Amino acid sequence: MLLDDHSRQQSRLRSRTAKAQQTDAFQYFVQAGAFVSSADAEGQRAKLALGGYDPVISQREQEGKIIYRVRLGPFDSKSQAEQIQTQLKTNKFESAL
């Protein structure tokens, strides 16, 4: 009986360890703005950089227009991205995951 309990405990421990070692299958970004003007995007990037962040600007075509997105990341887990999003909110920056 004790051997059975020990085996079950070991199995649960291995399962928890395996889950903890798994990485998220996605990469996450936190977007801190989307602008039609590259100058506006650069201004937001500069504000974030002054706050200690390392944002990048990417371009995307949307409805025939170029949109400049100010983003942070990539992050390997959703929880990392959410942590940055919370920090941004605390510092009065709006953002989206």
mmCIF file as gemmi writes it, N, C-alpha and C atoms, coordinates in Angstrom:
data_model
loop_
_atom_site.group_PDB
_atom_site.id
_atom_site.type_symbol
_atom_site.label_atom_id
_atom_site.label_alt_id
_atom_site.label_comp_id
_atom_site.label_asym_id
_atom_site.label_entity_id
_atom_site.label_seq_id
_atom_site.pdbx_PDB_ins_code
_atom_site.Cartn_x
_atom_site.Cartn_y
_atom_site.Cartn_z
_atom_site.occupancy
_atom_site.B_iso_or_equiv
_atom_site.pdbx_formal_charge
_atom_site.auth_seq_id
_atom_site.auth_asym_id
_atom_site.pdbx_PDB_model_num
ATOM 1 N N . MET Axp A 1 ? 0.82 -1.183 0 1 0 ? 1 A 1
ATOM 2 C CA . MET Axp A 1 ? 0 0 0 1 0 ? 1 A 1
ATOM 3 C C . MET Axp A 1 ? 0.87 1.255 0 1 0 ? 1 A 1
ATOM 4 N N . LEU Axp A 2 ? 1.892 1.32 0.842 1 0 ? 2 A 1
ATOM 5 C CA . LEU Axp A 2 ? 2.778 2.47 0.868 1 0 ? 2 A 1
ATOM 6 C C . LEU Axp A 2 ? 3.49 2.651 -0.46 1 0 ? 2 A 1
ATOM 7 N N . LEU Axp A 3 ? 3.839 1.572 -1.101 1 0 ? 3 A 1
ATOM 8 C CA . LEU Axp A 3 ? 4.505 1.644 -2.399 1 0 ? 3 A 1
ATOM 9 C C . LEU Axp A 3 ? 3.577 2.26 -3.435 1 0 ? 3 A 1
ATOM 10 N N . ASP Axp A 4 ? 2.281 1.897 -3.41 1 0 ? 4 A 1
ATOM 11 C CA . ASP Axp A 4 ? 1.305 2.479 -4.33 1 0 ? 4 A 1
ATOM 12 C C . ASP Axp A 4 ? 1.188 3.981 -4.127 1 0 ? 4 A 1
ATOM 13 N N . ASP Axp A 5 ? 1.079 4.437 -2.893 1 0 ? 5 A 1
ATOM 14 C CA . ASP Axp A 5 ? 0.99 5.858 -2.596 1 0 ? 5 A 1
ATOM 15 C C . ASP Axp A 5 ? 2.24 6.587 -3.067 1 0 ? 5 A 1
ATOM 16 N N . HIS Axp A 6 ? 3.386 5.997 -2.828 1 0 ? 6 A 1
ATOM 17 C CA . HIS Axp A 6 ? 4.642 6.606 -3.249 1 0 ? 6 A 1
ATOM 18 C C . HIS Axp A 6 ? 4.698 6.708 -4.772 1 0 ? 6 A 1
ATOM 19 N N . SER Axp A 7 ? 4.282 5.677 -5.454 1 0 ? 7 A 1
ATOM 20 C CA . SER Axp A 7 ? 4.281 5.679 -6.923 1 0 ? 7 A 1
ATOM 21 C C . SER Axp A 7 ? 3.353 6.761 -7.461 1 0 ? 7 A 1
ATOM 22 N N . ARG Axp A 8 ? 2.178 6.907 -6.856 1 0 ? 8 A 1
ATOM 23 C CA . ARG Axp A 8 ? 1.236 7.948 -7.296 1 0 ? 8 A 1
ATOM 24 C C . ARG Axp A 8 ? 1.824 9.341 -7.052 1 0 ? 8 A 1
ATOM 25 N N . GLN Axp A 9 ? 2.445 9.537 -5.917 1 0 ? 9 A 1
ATOM 26 C CA . GLN Axp A 9 ? 3.055 10.834 -5.622 1 0 ? 9 A 1
ATOM 27 C C . GLN Axp A 9 ? 4.162 11.153 -6.618 1 0 ? 9 A 1
ATOM 28 N N . GLN Axp A 10 ? 4.977 10.172 -6.926 1 0 ? 10 A 1
ATOM 29 C CA . GLN Axp A 10 ? 6.059 10.381 -7.89 1 0 ? 10 A 1
ATOM 30 C C . GLN Axp A 10 ? 5.488 10.714 -9.274 1 0 ? 10 A 1
ATOM 31 N N . SER Axp A 11 ? 4.422 10.023 -9.645 1 0 ? 11 A 1
ATOM 32 C CA . SER Axp A 11 ? 3.789 10.275 -10.939 1 0 ? 11 A 1
ATOM 33 C C . SER Axp A 11 ? 3.234 11.699 -11.003 1 0 ? 11 A 1
ATOM 34 N N . ARG Axp A 12 ? 2.552 12.14 -9.928 1 0 ? 12 A 1
ATOM 35 C CA . ARG Axp A 12 ? 2.016 13.504 -9.889 1 0 ? 12 A 1
ATOM 36 C C . ARG Axp A 12 ? 3.137 14.532 -9.947 1 0 ? 12 A 1
ATOM 37 N N . LEU Axp A 13 ? 4.228 14.268 -9.243 1 0 ? 13 A 1
ATOM 38 C CA . LEU Axp A 13 ? 5.357 15.186 -9.243 1 0 ? 13 A 1
ATOM 39 C C . LEU Axp A 13 ? 5.964 15.295 -10.645 1 0 ? 13 A 1
ATOM 40 N N . ARG Axp A 14 ? 6.12 14.17 -11.333 1 0 ? 14 A 1
ATOM 41 C CA . ARG Axp A 14 ? 6.649 14.192 -12.71 1 0 ? 14 A 1
ATOM 42 C C . ARG Axp A 14 ? 5.72 14.962 -13.63 1 0 ? 14 A 1
ATOM 43 N N . SER Axp A 15 ? 4.437 14.784 -13.46 1 0 ? 15 A 1
ATOM 44 C CA . SER Axp A 15 ? 3.453 15.477 -14.295 1 0 ? 15 A 1
ATOM 45 C C . SER Axp A 15 ? 3.519 16.986 -14.076 1 0 ? 15 A 1
ATOM 46 N N . ARG Axp A 16 ? 3.587 17.413 -12.817 1 0 ? 16 A 1
ATOM 47 C CA . ARG Axp A 16 ? 3.686 18.847 -12.515 1 0 ? 16 A 1
ATOM 48 C C . ARG Axp A 16 ? 4.977 19.436 -13.063 1 0 ? 16 A 1
ATOM 49 N N . THR Axp A 17 ? 6.071 18.694 -12.93 1 0 ? 17 A 1
ATOM 50 C CA . THR Axp A 17 ? 7.359 19.169 -13.43 1 0 ? 17 A 1
ATOM 51 C C . THR Axp A 17 ? 7.324 19.323 -14.94 1 0 ? 17 A 1
ATOM 52 N N . ALA Axp A 18 ? 6.732 18.359 -15.624 1 0 ? 18 A 1
ATOM 53 C CA . ALA Axp A 18 ? 6.63 18.427 -17.086 1 0 ? 18 A 1
ATOM 54 C C . ALA Axp A 18 ? 5.797 19.621 -17.518 1 0 ? 18 A 1
ATOM 55 N N . LYS Axp A 19 ? 4.692 19.875 -16.833 1 0 ? 19 A 1
ATOM 56 C CA . LYS Axp A 19 ? 3.846 21.025 -17.165 1 0 ? 19 A 1
ATOM 57 C C . LYS Axp A 19 ? 4.594 22.331 -16.945 1 0 ? 19 A 1
ATOM 58 N N . ALA Axp A 20 ? 5.363 22.41 -15.885 1 0 ? 20 A 1
ATOM 59 C CA . ALA Axp A 20 ? 6.104 23.632 -15.58 1 0 ? 20 A 1
ATOM 60 C C . ALA Axp A 20 ? 7.194 23.891 -16.61 1 0 ? 20 A 1
ATOM 61 N N . GLN Axp A 21 ? 7.728 22.831 -17.212 1 0 ? 21 A 1
ATOM 62 C CA . GLN Axp A 21 ? 8.806 22.982 -18.176 1 0 ? 21 A 1
ATOM 63 C C . GLN Axp A 21 ? 8.291 23.281 -19.578 1 0 ? 21 A 1
ATOM 64 N N . GLN Axp A 22 ? 7.017 23.071 -19.827 1 0 ? 22 A 1
ATOM 65 C CA . GLN Axp A 22 ? 6.468 23.339 -21.143 1 0 ? 22 A 1
ATOM 66 C C . GLN Axp A 22 ? 6.469 24.827 -21.402 1 0 ? 22 A 1
ATOM 67 N N . THR Axp A 23 ? 6.801 25.192 -22.619 1 0 ? 23 A 1
ATOM 68 C CA . THR Axp A 23 ? 6.71 26.601 -22.99 1 0 ? 23 A 1
ATOM 69 C C . THR Axp A 23 ? 5.439 26.788 -23.787 1 0 ? 23 A 1
ATOM 70 N N . ASP Axp A 24 ? 4.958 27.993 -23.767 1 0 ? 24 A 1
ATOM 71 C CA . ASP Axp A 24 ? 3.753 28.343 -24.501 1 0 ? 24 A 1
ATOM 72 C C . ASP Axp A 24 ? 4.031 28.194 -25.994 1 0 ? 24 A 1
ATOM 73 N N . ALA Axp A 25 ? 3.044 27.746 -26.745 1 0 ? 25 A 1
ATOM 74 C CA . ALA Axp A 25 ? 3.215 27.539 -28.176 1 0 ? 25 A 1
ATOM 75 C C . ALA Axp A 25 ? 3.15 28.841 -28.957 1 0 ? 25 A 1
ATOM 76 N N . PHE Axp A 26 ? 2.841 29.933 -28.301 1 0 ? 26 A 1
ATOM 77 C CA . PHE Axp A 26 ? 2.683 31.222 -28.964 1 0 ? 26 A 1
ATOM 78 C C . PHE Axp A 26 ? 3.751 32.2 -28.506 1 0 ? 26 A 1
ATOM 79 N N . GLN Axp A 27 ? 3.931 33.23 -29.301 1 0 ? 27 A 1
ATOM 80 C CA . GLN Axp A 27 ? 4.708 34.377 -28.869 1 0 ? 27 A 1
ATOM 81 C C . GLN Axp A 27 ? 3.72 35.513 -28.701 1 0 ? 27 A 1
ATOM 82 N N . TYR Axp A 28 ? 3.879 36.282 -27.654 1 0 ? 28 A 1
ATOM 83 C CA . TYR Axp A 28 ? 2.937 37.338 -27.332 1 0 ? 28 A 1
ATOM 84 C C . TYR Axp A 28 ? 3.597 38.706 -27.481 1 0 ? 28 A 1
ATOM 85 N N . PHE Axp A 29 ? 2.798 39.658 -27.927 1 0 ? 29 A 1
ATOM 86 C CA . PHE Axp A 29 ? 3.226 41.041 -28.045 1 0 ? 29 A 1
ATOM 87 C C . PHE Axp A 29 ? 2.234 41.908 -27.288 1 0 ? 29 A 1
ATOM 88 N N . VAL Axp A 30 ? 2.722 43.007 -26.746 1 0 ? 30 A 1
ATOM 89 C CA . VAL Axp A 30 ? 1.862 43.999 -26.128 1 0 ? 30 A 1
ATOM 90 C C . VAL Axp A 30 ? 1.919 45.227 -27.032 1 0 ? 30 A 1
ATOM 91 N N . GLN Axp A 31 ? 0.77 45.616 -27.529 1 0 ? 31 A 1
ATOM 92 C CA . GLN Axp A 31 ? 0.705 46.771 -28.413 1 0 ? 31 A 1
ATOM 93 C C . GLN Axp A 31 ? 0.365 48.004 -27.593 1 0 ? 31 A 1
ATOM 94 N N . ALA Axp A 32 ? 1.2 49.024 -27.737 1 0 ? 32 A 1
ATOM 95 C CA . ALA Axp A 32 ? 1.021 50.252 -26.97 1 0 ? 32 A 1
ATOM 96 C C . ALA Axp A 32 ? 0.599 51.41 -27.864 1 0 ? 32 A 1
ATOM 97 N N . GLY Axp A 33 ? 0.038 51.093 -29.009 1 0 ? 33 A 1
ATOM 98 C CA . GLY Axp A 33 ? -0.482 52.133 -29.887 1 0 ? 33 A 1
ATOM 99 C C . GLY Axp A 33 ? -0.465 51.707 -31.333 1 0 ? 33 A 1
ATOM 100 N N . ALA Axp A 34 ? -1.407 52.263 -32.089 1 0 ? 34 A 1
ATOM 101 C CA . ALA Axp A 34 ? -1.482 52.059 -33.542 1 0 ? 34 A 1
ATOM 102 C C . ALA Axp A 34 ? -1.811 53.411 -34.155 1 0 ? 34 A 1
ATOM 103 N N . PHE Axp A 35 ? -1 53.827 -35.105 1 0 ? 35 A 1
ATOM 104 C CA . PHE Axp A 35 ? -1.087 55.181 -35.627 1 0 ? 35 A 1
ATOM 105 C C . PHE Axp A 35 ? -1.059 55.184 -37.154 1 0 ? 35 A 1
ATOM 106 N N . VAL Axp A 36 ? -1.702 56.172 -37.753 1 0 ? 36 A 1
ATOM 107 C CA . VAL Axp A 36 ? -1.634 56.336 -39.212 1 0 ? 36 A 1
ATOM 108 C C . VAL Axp A 36 ? -0.421 57.177 -39.588 1 0 ? 36 A 1
ATOM 109 N N . SER Axp A 37 ? 0.152 57.85 -38.617 1 0 ? 37 A 1
ATOM 110 C CA . SER Axp A 37 ? 1.325 58.692 -38.841 1 0 ? 37 A 1
ATOM 111 C C . SER Axp A 37 ? 2.562 58.029 -38.233 1 0 ? 37 A 1
ATOM 112 N N . SER Axp A 38 ? 3.621 57.937 -39.027 1 0 ? 38 A 1
ATOM 113 C CA . SER Axp A 38 ? 4.856 57.362 -38.485 1 0 ? 38 A 1
ATOM 114 C C . SER Axp A 38 ? 5.437 58.274 -37.398 1 0 ? 38 A 1
ATOM 115 N N . ALA Axp A 39 ? 5.223 59.596 -37.521 1 0 ? 39 A 1
ATOM 116 C CA . ALA Axp A 39 ? 5.717 60.531 -36.503 1 0 ? 39 A 1
ATOM 117 C C . ALA Axp A 39 ? 5.016 60.296 -35.165 1 0 ? 39 A 1
ATOM 118 N N . ASP Axp A 40 ? 3.705 60.041 -35.189 1 0 ? 40 A 1
ATOM 119 C CA . ASP Axp A 40 ? 2.974 59.755 -33.952 1 0 ? 40 A 1
ATOM 120 C C . ASP Axp A 40 ? 3.471 58.454 -33.321 1 0 ? 40 A 1
ATOM 121 N N . ALA Axp A 41 ? 3.718 57.45 -34.161 1 0 ? 41 A 1
ATOM 122 C CA . ALA Axp A 41 ? 4.234 56.174 -33.659 1 0 ? 41 A 1
ATOM 123 C C . ALA Axp A 41 ? 5.608 56.365 -33.05 1 0 ? 41 A 1
ATOM 124 N N . GLU Axp A 42 ? 6.435 57.161 -33.696 1 0 ? 42 A 1
ATOM 125 C CA . GLU Axp A 42 ? 7.778 57.426 -33.169 1 0 ? 42 A 1
ATOM 126 C C . GLU Axp A 42 ? 7.704 58.176 -31.842 1 0 ? 42 A 1
ATOM 127 N N . GLY Axp A 43 ? 6.749 59.089 -31.711 1 0 ? 43 A 1
ATOM 128 C CA . GLY Axp A 43 ? 6.56 59.797 -30.45 1 0 ? 43 A 1
ATOM 129 C C . GLY Axp A 43 ? 6.191 58.849 -29.32 1 0 ? 43 A 1
ATOM 130 N N . GLN Axp A 44 ? 5.303 57.916 -29.599 1 0 ? 44 A 1
ATOM 131 C CA . GLN Axp A 44 ? 4.904 56.927 -28.581 1 0 ? 44 A 1
ATOM 132 C C . GLN Axp A 44 ? 6.078 56.012 -28.239 1 0 ? 44 A 1
ATOM 133 N N . ARG Axp A 45 ? 6.836 55.618 -29.265 1 0 ? 45 A 1
ATOM 134 C CA . ARG Axp A 45 ? 8.008 54.773 -29.032 1 0 ? 45 A 1
ATOM 135 C C . ARG Axp A 45 ? 8.992 55.497 -28.112 1 0 ? 45 A 1
ATOM 136 N N . ALA Axp A 46 ? 9.198 56.792 -28.361 1 0 ? 46 A 1
ATOM 137 C CA . ALA Axp A 46 ? 10.128 57.576 -27.552 1 0 ? 46 A 1
ATOM 138 C C . ALA Axp A 46 ? 9.647 57.685 -26.1 1 0 ? 46 A 1
ATOM 139 N N . LYS Axp A 47 ? 8.347 57.918 -25.894 1 0 ? 47 A 1
ATOM 140 C CA . LYS Axp A 47 ? 7.802 57.999 -24.532 1 0 ? 47 A 1
ATOM 141 C C . LYS Axp A 47 ? 8.037 56.685 -23.78 1 0 ? 47 A 1
ATOM 142 N N . LEU Axp A 48 ? 7.785 55.587 -24.474 1 0 ? 48 A 1
ATOM 143 C CA . LEU Axp A 48 ? 7.982 54.28 -23.842 1 0 ? 48 A 1
ATOM 144 C C . LEU Axp A 48 ? 9.462 54.041 -23.54 1 0 ? 48 A 1
ATOM 145 N N . ALA Axp A 49 ? 10.328 54.436 -24.47 1 0 ? 49 A 1
ATOM 146 C CA . ALA Axp A 49 ? 11.762 54.253 -24.26 1 0 ? 49 A 1
ATOM 147 C C . ALA Axp A 49 ? 12.229 55.062 -23.051 1 0 ? 49 A 1
ATOM 148 N N . LEU Axp A 50 ? 11.701 56.275 -22.891 1 0 ? 50 A 1
ATOM 149 C CA . LEU Axp A 50 ? 12.043 57.079 -21.709 1 0 ? 50 A 1
ATOM 150 C C . LEU Axp A 50 ? 11.565 56.411 -20.422 1 0 ? 50 A 1
ATOM 151 N N . GLY Axp A 51 ? 10.513 55.603 -20.529 1 0 ? 51 A 1
ATOM 152 C CA . GLY Axp A 51 ? 10 54.868 -19.382 1 0 ? 51 A 1
ATOM 153 C C . GLY Axp A 51 ? 10.752 53.579 -19.109 1 0 ? 51 A 1
ATOM 154 N N . GLY Axp A 52 ? 11.785 53.309 -19.906 1 0 ? 52 A 1
ATOM 155 C CA . GLY Axp A 52 ? 12.606 52.116 -19.677 1 0 ? 52 A 1
ATOM 156 C C . GLY Axp A 52 ? 12.21 50.903 -20.492 1 0 ? 52 A 1
ATOM 157 N N . TYR Axp A 53 ? 11.29 51.072 -21.421 1 0 ? 53 A 1
ATOM 158 C CA . TYR Axp A 53 ? 10.851 49.962 -22.264 1 0 ? 53 A 1
ATOM 159 C C . TYR Axp A 53 ? 11.65 49.957 -23.557 1 0 ? 53 A 1
ATOM 160 N N . ASP Axp A 54 ? 11.559 48.861 -24.285 1 0 ? 54 A 1
ATOM 161 C CA . ASP Axp A 54 ? 12.27 48.715 -25.554 1 0 ? 54 A 1
ATOM 162 C C . ASP Axp A 54 ? 11.266 48.389 -26.664 1 0 ? 54 A 1
ATOM 163 N N . PRO Axp A 55 ? 10.435 49.362 -27.047 1 0 ? 55 A 1
ATOM 164 C CA . PRO Axp A 55 ? 9.408 49.102 -28.057 1 0 ? 55 A 1
ATOM 165 C C . PRO Axp A 55 ? 9.975 49.128 -29.478 1 0 ? 55 A 1
ATOM 166 N N . VAL Axp A 56 ? 9.24 48.494 -30.365 1 0 ? 56 A 1
ATOM 167 C CA . VAL Axp A 56 ? 9.575 48.538 -31.786 1 0 ? 56 A 1
ATOM 168 C C . VAL Axp A 56 ? 8.336 48.988 -32.549 1 0 ? 56 A 1
ATOM 169 N N . ILE Axp A 57 ? 8.572 49.559 -33.71 1 0 ? 57 A 1
ATOM 170 C CA . ILE Axp A 57 ? 7.48 49.981 -34.581 1 0 ? 57 A 1
ATOM 171 C C . ILE Axp A 57 ? 7.422 49.019 -35.755 1 0 ? 57 A 1
ATOM 172 N N . SER Axp A 58 ? 6.247 48.499 -35.996 1 0 ? 58 A 1
ATOM 173 C CA . SER Axp A 58 ? 6.04 47.637 -37.163 1 0 ? 58 A 1
ATOM 174 C C . SER Axp A 58 ? 4.924 48.244 -38.002 1 0 ? 58 A 1
ATOM 175 N N . GLN Axp A 59 ? 4.936 47.906 -39.282 1 0 ? 59 A 1
ATOM 176 C CA . GLN Axp A 59 ? 3.919 48.434 -40.194 1 0 ? 59 A 1
ATOM 177 C C . GLN Axp A 59 ? 2.976 47.321 -40.613 1 0 ? 59 A 1
ATOM 178 N N . ARG Axp A 60 ? 1.734 47.714 -40.834 1 0 ? 60 A 1
ATOM 179 C CA . ARG Axp A 60 ? 0.734 46.758 -41.309 1 0 ? 60 A 1
ATOM 180 C C . ARG Axp A 60 ? -0.241 47.512 -42.2 1 0 ? 60 A 1
ATOM 181 N N . GLU Axp A 61 ? -0.615 46.885 -43.289 1 0 ? 61 A 1
ATOM 182 C CA . GLU Axp A 61 ? -1.621 47.498 -44.157 1 0 ? 61 A 1
ATOM 183 C C . GLU Axp A 61 ? -3 47.095 -43.656 1 0 ? 61 A 1
ATOM 184 N N . GLN Axp A 62 ? -3.861 48.094 -43.521 1 0 ? 62 A 1
ATOM 185 C CA . GLN Axp A 62 ? -5.217 47.843 -43.052 1 0 ? 62 A 1
ATOM 186 C C . GLN Axp A 62 ? -6.156 48.754 -43.832 1 0 ? 62 A 1
ATOM 187 N N . GLU Axp A 63 ? -7.067 48.139 -44.548 1 0 ? 63 A 1
ATOM 188 C CA . GLU Axp A 63 ? -8.041 48.874 -45.355 1 0 ? 63 A 1
ATOM 189 C C . GLU Axp A 63 ? -7.366 49.875 -46.289 1 0 ? 63 A 1
ATOM 190 N N . GLY Axp A 64 ? -6.27 49.447 -46.901 1 0 ? 64 A 1
ATOM 191 C CA . GLY Axp A 64 ? -5.569 50.28 -47.868 1 0 ? 64 A 1
ATOM 192 C C . GLY Axp A 64 ? -4.666 51.34 -47.276 1 0 ? 64 A 1
ATOM 193 N N . LYS Axp A 65 ? -4.534 51.386 -45.963 1 0 ? 65 A 1
ATOM 194 C CA . LYS Axp A 65 ? -3.682 52.374 -45.295 1 0 ? 65 A 1
ATOM 195 C C . LYS Axp A 65 ? -2.585 51.653 -44.528 1 0 ? 65 A 1
ATOM 196 N N . ILE Axp A 66 ? -1.463 52.333 -44.385 1 0 ? 66 A 1
ATOM 197 C CA . ILE Axp A 66 ? -0.386 51.793 -43.564 1 0 ? 66 A 1
ATOM 198 C C . ILE Axp A 66 ? -0.642 52.221 -42.116 1 0 ? 66 A 1
ATOM 199 N N . ILE Axp A 67 ? -0.62 51.25 -41.227 1 0 ? 67 A 1
ATOM 200 C CA . ILE Axp A 67 ? -0.783 51.487 -39.792 1 0 ? 67 A 1
ATOM 201 C C . ILE Axp A 67 ? 0.567 51.183 -39.134 1 0 ? 67 A 1
ATOM 202 N N . TYR Axp A 68 ? 1.009 52.084 -38.279 1 0 ? 68 A 1
ATOM 203 C CA . TYR Axp A 68 ? 2.266 51.924 -37.561 1 0 ? 68 A 1
ATOM 204 C C . TYR Axp A 68 ? 1.944 51.484 -36.139 1 0 ? 68 A 1
ATOM 205 N N . ARG Axp A 69 ? 2.377 50.266 -35.82 1 0 ? 69 A 1
ATOM 206 C CA . ARG Axp A 69 ? 2.081 49.705 -34.492 1 0 ? 69 A 1
ATOM 207 C C . ARG Axp A 69 ? 3.304 49.803 -33.595 1 0 ? 69 A 1
ATOM 208 N N . VAL Axp A 70 ? 3.091 50.265 -32.389 1 0 ? 70 A 1
ATOM 209 C CA . VAL Axp A 70 ? 4.16 50.343 -31.39 1 0 ? 70 A 1
ATOM 210 C C . VAL Axp A 70 ? 3.948 49.161 -30.451 1 0 ? 70 A 1
ATOM 211 N N . ARG Axp A 71 ? 4.939 48.255 -30.453 1 0 ? 71 A 1
ATOM 212 C CA . ARG Axp A 71 ? 4.753 47.005 -29.71 1 0 ? 71 A 1
ATOM 213 C C . ARG Axp A 71 ? 5.972 46.673 -28.86 1 0 ? 71 A 1
ATOM 214 N N . LEU Axp A 72 ? 5.714 45.899 -27.811 1 0 ? 72 A 1
ATOM 215 C CA . LEU Axp A 72 ? 6.768 45.351 -26.965 1 0 ? 72 A 1
ATOM 216 C C . LEU Axp A 72 ? 6.696 43.833 -27.082 1 0 ? 72 A 1
ATOM 217 N N . GLY Axp A 73 ? 7.826 43.196 -27.09 1 0 ? 73 A 1
ATOM 218 C CA . GLY Axp A 73 ? 7.863 41.742 -27.197 1 0 ? 73 A 1
ATOM 219 C C . GLY Axp A 73 ? 8.821 41.328 -28.28 1 0 ? 73 A 1
ATOM 220 N N . PRO Axp A 74 ? 8.831 40.075 -28.607 1 0 ? 74 A 1
ATOM 221 C CA . PRO Axp A 74 ? 7.891 39.03 -28.197 1 0 ? 74 A 1
ATOM 222 C C . PRO Axp A 74 ? 8.191 38.482 -26.808 1 0 ? 74 A 1
ATOM 223 N N . PHE Axp A 75 ? 7.129 37.968 -26.2 1 0 ? 75 A 1
ATOM 224 C CA . PHE Axp A 75 ? 7.215 37.311 -24.906 1 0 ? 75 A 1
ATOM 225 C C . PHE Axp A 75 ? 6.857 35.843 -25.102 1 0 ? 75 A 1
ATOM 226 N N . ASP Axp A 76 ? 7.538 34.979 -24.363 1 0 ? 76 A 1
ATOM 227 C CA . ASP Axp A 76 ? 7.335 33.535 -24.514 1 0 ? 76 A 1
ATOM 228 C C . ASP Axp A 76 ? 6.084 33.019 -23.835 1 0 ? 76 A 1
ATOM 229 N N . SER Axp A 77 ? 5.533 33.804 -22.922 1 0 ? 77 A 1
ATOM 230 C CA . SER Axp A 77 ? 4.321 33.337 -22.246 1 0 ? 77 A 1
ATOM 231 C C . SER Axp A 77 ? 3.332 34.485 -22.108 1 0 ? 77 A 1
ATOM 232 N N . LYS Axp A 78 ? 2.088 34.113 -22.017 1 0 ? 78 A 1
ATOM 233 C CA . LYS Axp A 78 ? 1.032 35.104 -21.843 1 0 ? 78 A 1
ATOM 234 C C . LYS Axp A 78 ? 1.221 35.844 -20.524 1 0 ? 78 A 1
ATOM 235 N N . SER Axp A 79 ? 1.666 35.142 -19.491 1 0 ? 79 A 1
ATOM 236 C CA . SER Axp A 79 ? 1.837 35.79 -18.185 1 0 ? 79 A 1
ATOM 237 C C . SER Axp A 79 ? 2.918 36.867 -18.23 1 0 ? 79 A 1
ATOM 238 N N . GLN Axp A 80 ? 3.988 36.642 -18.998 1 0 ? 80 A 1
ATOM 239 C CA . GLN Axp A 80 ? 5.012 37.68 -19.149 1 0 ? 80 A 1
ATOM 240 C C . GLN Axp A 80 ? 4.416 38.917 -19.825 1 0 ? 80 A 1
ATOM 241 N N . ALA Axp A 81 ? 3.659 38.7 -20.894 1 0 ? 81 A 1
ATOM 242 C CA . ALA Axp A 81 ? 3.037 39.805 -21.614 1 0 ? 81 A 1
ATOM 243 C C . ALA Axp A 81 ? 2.043 40.541 -20.723 1 0 ? 81 A 1
ATOM 244 N N . GLU Axp A 82 ? 1.27 39.804 -19.948 1 0 ? 82 A 1
ATOM 245 C CA . GLU Axp A 82 ? 0.3 40.431 -19.046 1 0 ? 82 A 1
ATOM 246 C C . GLU Axp A 82 ? 1.002 41.256 -17.967 1 0 ? 82 A 1
ATOM 247 N N . GLN Axp A 83 ? 2.151 40.796 -17.523 1 0 ? 83 A 1
ATOM 248 C CA . GLN Axp A 83 ? 2.917 41.538 -16.519 1 0 ? 83 A 1
ATOM 249 C C . GLN Axp A 83 ? 3.364 42.887 -17.094 1 0 ? 83 A 1
ATOM 250 N N . ILE Axp A 84 ? 3.844 42.896 -18.329 1 0 ? 84 A 1
ATOM 251 C CA . ILE Axp A 84 ? 4.246 44.141 -18.985 1 0 ? 84 A 1
ATOM 252 C C . ILE Axp A 84 ? 3.031 45.034 -19.198 1 0 ? 84 A 1
ATOM 253 N N . GLN Axp A 85 ? 1.933 44.434 -19.588 1 0 ? 85 A 1
ATOM 254 C CA . GLN Axp A 85 ? 0.704 45.202 -19.795 1 0 ? 85 A 1
ATOM 255 C C . GLN Axp A 85 ? 0.265 45.878 -18.493 1 0 ? 85 A 1
ATOM 256 N N . THR Axp A 86 ? 0.389 45.202 -17.382 1 0 ? 86 A 1
ATOM 257 C CA . THR Axp A 86 ? 0.05 45.777 -16.077 1 0 ? 86 A 1
ATOM 258 C C . THR Axp A 86 ? 0.988 46.928 -15.734 1 0 ? 86 A 1
ATOM 259 N N . GLN Axp A 87 ? 2.277 46.75 -16.017 1 0 ? 87 A 1
ATOM 260 C CA . GLN Axp A 87 ? 3.239 47.831 -15.779 1 0 ? 87 A 1
ATOM 261 C C . GLN Axp A 87 ? 2.895 49.055 -16.619 1 0 ? 87 A 1
ATOM 262 N N . LEU Axp A 88 ? 2.548 48.831 -17.878 1 0 ? 88 A 1
ATOM 263 C CA . LEU Axp A 88 ? 2.186 49.945 -18.756 1 0 ? 88 A 1
ATOM 264 C C . LEU Axp A 88 ? 0.975 50.687 -18.205 1 0 ? 88 A 1
ATOM 265 N N . LYS Axp A 89 ? -0.025 49.936 -17.77 1 0 ? 89 A 1
ATOM 266 C CA . LYS Axp A 89 ? -1.23 50.549 -17.23 1 0 ? 89 A 1
ATOM 267 C C . LYS Axp A 89 ? -0.894 51.393 -15.999 1 0 ? 89 A 1
ATOM 268 N N . THR Axp A 90 ? -0.05 50.867 -15.14 1 0 ? 90 A 1
ATOM 269 C CA . THR Axp A 90 ? 0.387 51.596 -13.945 1 0 ? 90 A 1
ATOM 270 C C . THR Axp A 90 ? 1.058 52.911 -14.336 1 0 ? 90 A 1
ATOM 271 N N . ASN Axp A 91 ? 1.769 52.908 -15.462 1 0 ? 91 A 1
ATOM 272 C CA . ASN Axp A 91 ? 2.469 54.104 -15.932 1 0 ? 91 A 1
ATOM 273 C C . ASN Axp A 91 ? 1.634 54.918 -16.923 1 0 ? 91 A 1
ATOM 274 N N . LYS Axp A 92 ? 0.329 54.67 -16.932 1 0 ? 92 A 1
ATOM 275 C CA . LYS Axp A 92 ? -0.638 55.464 -17.722 1 0 ? 92 A 1
ATOM 276 C C . LYS Axp A 92 ? -0.517 55.269 -19.242 1 0 ? 92 A 1
ATOM 277 N N . PHE Axp A 93 ? -0.042 54.104 -19.676 1 0 ? 93 A 1
ATOM 278 C CA . PHE Axp A 93 ? -0.002 53.766 -21.098 1 0 ? 93 A 1
ATOM 279 C C . PHE Axp A 93 ? -1.133 52.775 -21.376 1 0 ? 93 A 1
ATOM 280 N N . GLU Axp A 94 ? -1.924 53.06 -22.374 1 0 ? 94 A 1
ATOM 281 C CA . GLU Axp A 94 ? -2.929 52.092 -22.799 1 0 ? 94 A 1
ATOM 282 C C . GLU Axp A 94 ? -2.239 51.033 -23.636 1 0 ? 94 A 1
ATOM 283 N N . SER Axp A 95 ? -2.737 49.802 -23.558 1 0 ? 95 A 1
ATOM 284 C CA . SER Axp A 95 ? -2.124 48.727 -24.331 1 0 ? 95 A 1
ATOM 285 C C . SER Axp A 95 ? -3.118 47.601 -24.564 1 0 ? 95 A 1
ATOM 286 N N . ALA Axp A 96 ? -2.741 46.744 -25.485 1 0 ? 96 A 1
ATOM 287 C CA . ALA Axp A 96 ? -3.54 45.562 -25.798 1 0 ? 96 A 1
ATOM 288 C C . ALA Axp A 96 ? -2.61 44.38 -25.984 1 0 ? 96 A 1
ATOM 289 N N . LEU Axp A 97 ? -3.073 43.218 -25.593 1 0 ? 97 A 1
ATOM 290 C CA . LEU Axp A 97 ? -2.287 42.002 -25.73 1 0 ? 97 A 1
ATOM 291 C C . LEU Axp A 97 ? -2.539 41.409 -27.087 1 0 ? 97 A 1
